[in-house]
Amino acid sequence: QVQLVESGGGLVQPGGSLRLSCAASRSIFSLYTMGWYRQAPGKQRELVAAITSGGSTNYADSVKGRFTISRDNAKNTVYLQMNSLKREDTAVYYCNAAHDFVVGMNYWGQGTQVTVSS
């Protein structure tokens, strides 16, 4: 089992920044792809950014150039730095850990609310 705990959400004005954190209960980054997803009211959950066990990253087109995913292996923590936030970034953000070799083995955090509003 892996527990994921997100933090760092909140209310921010358009153009502002936030950094989300996702702390894993144990060292998993060598075997798991870590991802940040978000779900806005009335919409499906979507992938925002991911970082593979090898360190490769990918982003949704809507956040490219504004968001950065990174990880600290020593702290078992993944981050999502969000800059130039827009109202349409408002959503609940979830951390996900997906095993690279075991299909269907993945874990979710409880989510953290990000609200972009003036």
VOGU-3710 file (C-alpha; in Angstrom, 3 decimals, decimal comma):
1> qvqlvesggg> 0,000/0,000/0,000  0,982/3,567/-0,681  -0,586/6,604/0,930  -0,421/9,918/-0,886  -1,104/13,181/0,918  -1,521/16,399/-1,050  -1,136/19,892/0,323  -0,678/23,429/-0,895  -4,031/24,227/-2,442  -5,928/27,417/-1,761
11> lvqpggslrl> -7,367/30,595/-3,163  -5,197/32,655/-5,500  -5,812/35,574/-7,817  -5,471/35,209/-11,594  -1,819/35,481/-12,545  -0,686/34,188/-9,189  1,244/31,073/-8,219  0,823/28,038/-6,004  2,938/25,005/-5,290  1,245/21,704/-4,597
21> scaasrsifs> 3,000/18,913/-2,749  2,294/15,188/-2,694  4,026/13,177/-0,009  4,222/9,410/-0,467  4,269/7,113/2,556  7,362/5,303/1,304  10,002/5,427/-1,387  8,305/4,567/-4,685  9,648/6,862/-7,373  11,971/4,253/-8,874
31> lytmgwyrqa> 8,974/2,089/-9,815  6,087/4,509/-10,221  5,056/7,249/-12,598  3,735/10,135/-10,543  0,999/12,309/-11,931  -1,088/15,315/-11,061  -4,702/15,234/-12,221  -7,476/17,732/-11,771  -11,231/17,673/-11,843  -13,374/20,749/-12,238
41> pgkqrelvaa> -17,095/20,744/-11,378  -19,070/18,961/-14,063  -15,967/17,834/-15,913  -13,975/14,634/-16,167  -10,739/14,173/-14,323  -7,817/15,054/-16,578  -4,080/14,563/-16,494  -2,194/17,790/-15,849  1,406/16,631/-15,567  3,397/13,466/-14,993
51> itsggstnya> 6,941/12,420/-14,202  8,113/8,897/-14,948  10,396/6,760/-12,829  13,160/7,732/-15,251  12,496/11,421/-14,758  10,774/12,235/-18,037  7,949/14,726/-17,812  4,868/15,500/-19,848  2,172/18,131/-19,579  -1,301/18,852/-20,785
61> dsvkgrftis> -1,258/21,443/-23,549  -3,323/23,783/-21,398  -0,580/24,074/-18,759  2,612/23,854/-20,818  4,956/26,699/-19,996  3,054/27,534/-16,794  3,235/24,398/-14,635  6,276/22,372/-13,645  6,291/18,924/-12,075  9,293/17,838/-10,039
71> rdnakntvyl> 10,186/15,428/-7,291  12,466/15,171/-4,281  13,512/11,545/-3,912  14,909/12,066/-0,419  11,572/13,426/0,803  9,369/11,040/-1,227  7,549/14,142/-2,410  6,314/15,303/-5,800  5,582/18,942/-6,498  3,499/20,868/-8,968
81> qmnslkredt> 4,591/24,465/-9,360  1,759/26,438/-10,917  2,451/29,897/-12,286  0,351/32,379/-14,238  -2,783/30,762/-12,916  -6,023/31,245/-14,782  -9,626/30,949/-13,656  -9,962/27,800/-15,717  -7,293/26,144/-13,566  -9,819/26,030/-10,734
91> avyycnaahd> -10,325/22,390/-9,768  -9,595/19,737/-7,213  -6,063/18,511/-7,848  -5,192/14,872/-7,193  -1,886/13,119/-6,927  -1,571/9,681/-8,513  1,060/6,955/-8,359  0,943/4,335/-11,129  3,242/1,323/-11,038  5,329/1,109/-14,191
101> fvvgmnywgq> 5,201/-2,710/-14,407  2,039/-3,856/-12,624  -1,057/-2,960/-14,603  -3,793/-1,515/-12,473  -1,660/-0,862/-9,442  -2,151/2,788/-8,755  -2,978/5,008/-5,820  -4,717/8,343/-5,365  -4,455/11,110/-2,840  -7,480/12,754/-1,283
111> gtqvtvss> -7,252/15,877/-3,433  -6,615/19,534/-2,733  -8,786/22,415/-3,894  -7,284/25,142/-6,065  -9,469/28,178/-6,678  -8,357/30,960/-9,000  -10,513/34,006/-8,484  -10,292/37,721/-7,920
//
